[in-house]
Amino acid sequence: MANLKPEFNFDTVGITLDEIKQEATQAKSKPKPRQDQQKESEEDIIKKHLGTVLATQAKLKELKAQDIKFSDPVLQQNGNAVIFPHTINVIQGPAGSHKSRLAEAFISTILKLPNCEHELLGITVHPNAPRYTGVYADTERNLTEQFPYALQSIQLKAGYAKTDHPDNFEYISLLQVPRKHRFETLDMYLKQLQQRTPNPLFIVLDVSTDCIEDFNKVDKSMELIDLMNIAINEHNVIFLCLIHENPRSDKARGHFGTELMNKASTVMQVGFEKDANQNDTDLIRVKYLKCRSTARHTPFYMKYSDVAKGLVLADDSEVSGLVNSRKHKAPAEDMIEHIEMYLGDGEQMKRRDLMDKLCKEFGAKDRTIDTRLKEIIDLDMNLYDRAGRLCKLHKDQENKEMLYSLKQVI
């Protein structure tokens, strides 16, 4: 074996076998600092994070000893506080339910000129709110007609001409950016924008799931969640995230949707109202699934107007007419809203007590109400407690007494 000669001709590549052996020997004798250096680097990172934690601890200690003054809202709807500073907020709904137009009304309100008399779904800026820069990041609409038209509409409803360029209105499209690079691109853009403007930012992500590579993967979902959490805590920033609901469900899409619901302060759900025969009407209900800073507000209703070229508040007569036409049938969808009101605080309620309340509310008989309750349970329909957490209607028997409650979906 020791007398074997290599068949490869090293002269052809300008290096000898002895030189290769010498290089190999030197490589073996060199120290291998990579693992230690990497370990030191990770330790430095942890120490840096610990420094942040301890600095925050000191700040919390200082704040804890003071009287806490809660922030005024930035935006209200019909006098109800809806959007607060330093928060993540959500508009969810099925495709085609005018989520984008509702978000545009919020942006138009942010931009609205003092002499503009346009009614923007009853949305107003709180008198104590500072001047915000509105930022619209779109991922869906085409760049030749749809998105430019939406931008024009936002400005016109705020009192500007379409040829104006308000200094507190920013907009980008991520449509041309490959999905796997959208998060990093958005992150870099927002950092640059914060350096360019002293104003606090009101940022719409439409749609938020398109800003990440995969909304069903935990790590990819948490990248955007973490970005928003860091931004609202370190800067004067508000996020309004639009997200589609899963087909045939009122749950926000993917793992990202689940995490977004947990982190959000205000969650609004939009969807077309149905008539007594369960057909879609022109009325769109905006239901508050979650209001972290206030009690949950009652829904408001809107519709698309060809005259206004956008959304307007529905007349009270239209809403009451629709509600009354459905009431005698006591549809499960209507009943859910009342069950959430009765059981949303986590308490159990006796079957008879719940039946009496629902019979009185809907003017229906026991049999009809009982059938609807069974339908809600059997079809595994979604309900929400007062904290905005997804729940199911649950029935238990205790000492021969039937009890109803909402159980959180884990």
Buried (B, 14 or more C-beta within 10 A) or exposed (E): EEEEEEEEEEEEEEEEEEEEEEEEEEEEEEEEEEEEEEEEEEEEEEEEEEEEEEEEEEEEEEEEEEEEEEBEBBBBBEEBBBBBBBBBBBBBBBEEBBBBBBBBBBBBBBBBEEEBEBEBBBBBBBEEBEEBBBBBBBBBBEEEEEBBBBBBBBBBBBBBEEEEEBEBBBBBBBBEBEBEEBBEBBBEBBEEBBEEBEBBBBBBBBBBBBBBBBBEBEEBBBBBBEBBBEBBEEEBBBBBBBBBBEEEEBBBBBBBBBBBBBBBBBBBBBBBBBBEEEEEBEBBBBBBBBBBBBEBBEBBBBBEEEEEEBBBBBEEEBBEEBEEEBBEBBBBBBBBBBBBBBBBEBEBBEBEEBBEBBBEBBEBEEEBBBBBBEBBBEEEBBBBBBBBBBBBBBEEEEEEEBBBBBBEEE
